[in-house]
Amino acid sequence: MEVDLLDFMRTCKRLIKQALGTSASESTNGLARWKHVLIHCYRLEDDHSYRETENRLQCFSELREILELDLNDVPDYSTIYKSFDRLEMRVWRALLRVSAEQLPQSGHVALDSTFFECGHASSYYLKRSDRDVKTLKVTTITDTESLAVLDLQCSVEWKHDTKLGPQVVRRNADDLLSVAADKGFHDWMSKFEFYTLDVDPLVLERGSSTETVGHNTLIRDAGYSQRWMSETSYSTTKRSLGSAVRAQFWYREFREIVLMFSISNIEQLCEPL
């Protein structure tokens, strides 16, 4: 989704300060924490490398004004790179949660998984480090009304959907009314857990028996058809930010994916061009 960059930056700034709370002004390498987070949002939104990000911050006074930076205060690209290590995963999850809260919440979510390539962005590193993991699995819950991604779980080992799905739902159960998922997430233990969490599981069952066919028909009538909204959110995010991550280490890749979905939520708040 194409949005006005300055409007995007201002919206990000407001949400980042809200997500960080009292720690927003804490100093990291001489800059307030919220400024580092905003710089990384800009880097991914405009698809720049760390060195390119530094150069553009030096060139464009409008960006520096939003970041409240003087020309001499623009951080070196190596400082920007290292700050991505210093900002813990909880920072990015907080931004994801706050960005989702700005969009309408129906309580009805779609549970699904998608994949992001890491070999494309880091092929040289993969060869040098003798790594063979080239694809990351990401399981998300997406509000069926607003397409807001509420939470996600990343996996390098490609855990089965019946392991990842309940983990994501469990963390957000207090805010959910129902969860729609395909047959890959069907598991009696998972469904039982959803019921105990007071979340209605709209999950198709495997099989072709009369009982299973009847159950699946009822599930489709009850709202399962909205599950496709998760695929729409994946398509929107990948068209806007790409389907590959650039980070070289797994923990940086996980943080980058959380940031990508946060940016996708924020783009929905901005006026499209």
Residue pairs with C-beta under 8 A, 6 or more apart in sequence:
1 236
1 239
1 240
1 264
1 267
1 268
1 272
2 272
2 273
3 267
3 270
3 271
3 272
3 273
4 270
4 271
4 273
5 42
5 45
5 46
6 62
6 63
6 66
7 270
7 271
8 41
8 45
8 266
8 267
8 270
9 38
9 41
9 42
9 63
9 66
9 67
10 66
11 266
11 269
11 270
12 38
12 41
12 42
12 266
13 34
13 38
13 66
13 67
15 95
15 98
15 99
15 102
15 266
16 24
16 34
16 37
16 38
16 41
16 95
17 24
17 34
18 98
19 91
19 94
19 95
19 97
19 98
20 33
20 34
20 37
20 91
20 94
23 33
24 32
24 33
24 34
25 32
25 33
25 34
26 32
26 33
27 33
28 36
28 83
28 86
28 87
29 36
29 75
29 79
29 82
29 83
29 86
30 73
30 75
31 73
31 75
31 83
33 87
33 91
35 67
35 68
35 69
36 75
36 80
36 83
36 86
36 87
37 87
37 91
37 95
38 66
38 67
39 53
39 57
39 67
39 75
39 80
39 83
40 80
40 83
40 84
40 87
40 259
41 259
41 262
41 263
41 266
42 48
42 53
42 63
43 50
43 53
43 80
44 241
44 256
44 259
44 260
44 263
45 241
45 263
45 267
46 56
47 241
47 242
48 56
49 77
50 77
50 78
50 80
50 81
51 77
53 77
53 80
54 74
54 75
54 76
54 77
54 80
56 63
57 63
57 64
57 67
57 69
57 74
58 71
58 74
64 70
64 71
64 74
75 83
84 247
84 252
84 255
85 252
87 255
89 251
89 254
89 255
89 258
92 255
92 258
92 259
92 262
93 151
93 258
95 258
95 259
95 262
96 149
96 150
96 151
96 152
96 258
96 261
96 262
96 265
97 150
97 151
99 148
99 262
99 265
99 266
99 269
100 143
100 148
100 149
100 150
100 265
102 265
102 266
102 269
103 143
103 146
103 147
103 148
103 265
103 268
103 269
104 143
104 145
104 146
104 148
105 143
105 145
105 146
105 148
105 175
106 143
106 144
106 145
106 146
106 177
107 175
107 176
107 177
107 178
108 143
108 144
108 145
108 176
108 177
108 178
108 179
108 180
108 223
108 226
109 141
109 142
109 143
109 144
109 150
109 172
109 176
109 178
109 179
109 180
110 141
110 142
110 144
110 179
110 180
110 181
110 226
110 227
110 228
110 229
110 230
111 139
111 140
111 141
111 165
111 168
111 169
111 179
111 180
111 181
111 185
111 227
111 230
112 139
112 140
112 142
112 181
112 182
112 227
112 230
112 231
112 234
113 137
113 138
113 139
113 140
113 161
113 164
113 184
114 137
114 138
114 140
114 231
114 234
115 135
115 136
115 137
115 138
116 135
116 136
116 138
116 243
116 244
116 245
116 253
116 257
117 134
117 135
117 243
117 244
117 245
118 126
118 133
118 134
118 135
118 136
118 244
118 245
118 247
118 253
119 126
119 134
119 135
120 134
120 244
121 244
121 245
121 246
121 247
122 246
122 247
122 248
125 131
125 248
126 132
126 134
133 156
133 250
135 158
136 154
136 155
136 156
136 245
136 253
136 254
136 257
137 154
137 155
137 156
137 158
137 159
137 164
138 152
138 153
138 154
138 155
138 257
139 152
139 153
139 155
139 161
139 164
139 165
139 167
139 168
140 149
140 150
140 151
140 152
140 153
140 168
140 230
140 233
140 234
140 261
141 149
141 150
141 151
141 152
141 168
141 169
141 172
141 176
141 179
141 230
142 148
142 149
142 150
142 229
142 230
142 233
143 150
143 229
144 180
144 223
144 226
144 227
144 229
146 268
147 229
147 232
147 233
147 236
147 268
148 265
148 268
149 233
149 237
149 261
149 264
149 265
150 172
150 175
151 168
151 171
151 172
152 168
152 257
152 258
152 261
153 164
153 167
153 168
154 253
154 254
154 257
154 258
155 164
156 250
161 181
161 184
161 185
162 184
162 185
162 186
162 187
162 189
162 190
165 181
165 185
165 190
166 190
166 193
166 194
169 176
169 179
169 194
169 197
169 199
170 193
170 197
173 197
173 198
173 199
176 197
176 199
177 199
177 200
178 199
178 200
178 201
178 202
178 222
178 223
179 194
179 199
179 200
179 201
179 202
179 203
180 202
180 203
180 223
180 224
180 226
180 227
181 201
181 202
181 203
181 204
181 227
182 203
182 204
182 227
183 203
183 204
183 205
183 206
185 203
186 203
186 204
186 205
186 206
190 201
190 203
191 201
191 203
194 200
194 201
194 203
195 201
200 222
202 219
202 222
202 223
202 224
202 227
203 219
204 216
204 219
204 224
205 212
205 215
205 216
206 212
233 264
236 264
237 260
237 261
237 264
240 263
240 264
240 267
241 260
241 263
241 264
245 253
245 256
245 257
245 260
246 256
247 253
247 255
247 256
